[in-house]
């Protein structure tokens, strides 16, 4: 258990520390104070206290593969370097057979999850996505399909004139297992108008996840930080997630996402540097402290580098994500991290941080491997 003998160099943290150690819920004002404080070690120690109370020394990871079936997108979000117009250089759309082939090739370890997100293609029919899910489930029946952000679900609702519930029901019938947390960005309307004015608003994002939870689909949640948002915007974003989680209990994991400005319109419009390790660790820690009803906080090594993600395991994070394999979205925005880590790499990172690696599936059920088989404890 993390030590409760805290050294606080910021007096504003004293009442917050007392609440955390007493197991009391933090307020919006507490969240803003945490974000504005420079006492990172104290904030990290408090977050580690909560993390170890919930998970002890365990750190979770999975063996997963990312599939981005198309980067063609009708939106023109200033934060994005991934999306392309149909006739632009680098635009691509996978035929279904190509997507199935990519899902199974080039990786010797048995994956337990396909993470599938892409652009909002103007010409692909909704049946393409249903056939993608069905085809993957037929070919890889034991692999969990975590697919399509709330932004994509909202777009499919728009092009089909089906309700969000009907879209999710059809996708669940086709094999959808859960939703990723992308597209949340920052909920503050004024900020969204600048960074992602072509995307659904916060109301629809939250509504989509609420409906998914009502249908028995669990999901993740994210927040993009390090662009033009304020401390107040971040705290508000987290508390809106916490409020929905109070109502549905359908979120599994929160993933803070660092903004990568390279190759983005926003990076040209408002010059940005990469987020610092200080900022990355603070966002992990504050999330762990404010999101008291979220089971897991992820240190997404793709965005914060494996080295910072290791340190984050002492700042509130209990999950290191997975092997990933061929991540495109953040690498198009300038991420210089590897596009894959092996299972052995991840286990070493966790153990070198003094934590105990626990392989999981998407739903956080323990995975056991032998030389010939992979089994999940249900």
PEQUI-V159054 format. One line per field, one symbol per residue. phi: phi as a letter, one per 40 degrees, with the letter a starting at -180 (. if undefined). A space follows every 50 residues. Layout:
phi = ???
This chain:
phi = .cccccbbcbccccccccccccgcccbdcccccccccbccccccccccdc dcccbfccbcabbbbcbbcabcaccbcccbbccbcdbccgcaaccdcccc ccdbcgaccccbabbbaaccccbccdcdcccccccccccbccccbcagcc ccccccccccgccdcccccccccchdbabcbcgcfbcddccccccacccd cddcdccccccdcccgccabbbacbgbbcbdcccccdccccccccdcbfc ccabbcbccbcdgbcccccbdbcdccddccccccccccccccbccbbbcc cdcbgdcccdcccbbhcbabgacgggcbccccchcbcccabcdcdcccdc cccgbbcbcbcccgccbbbbcbabbbcc
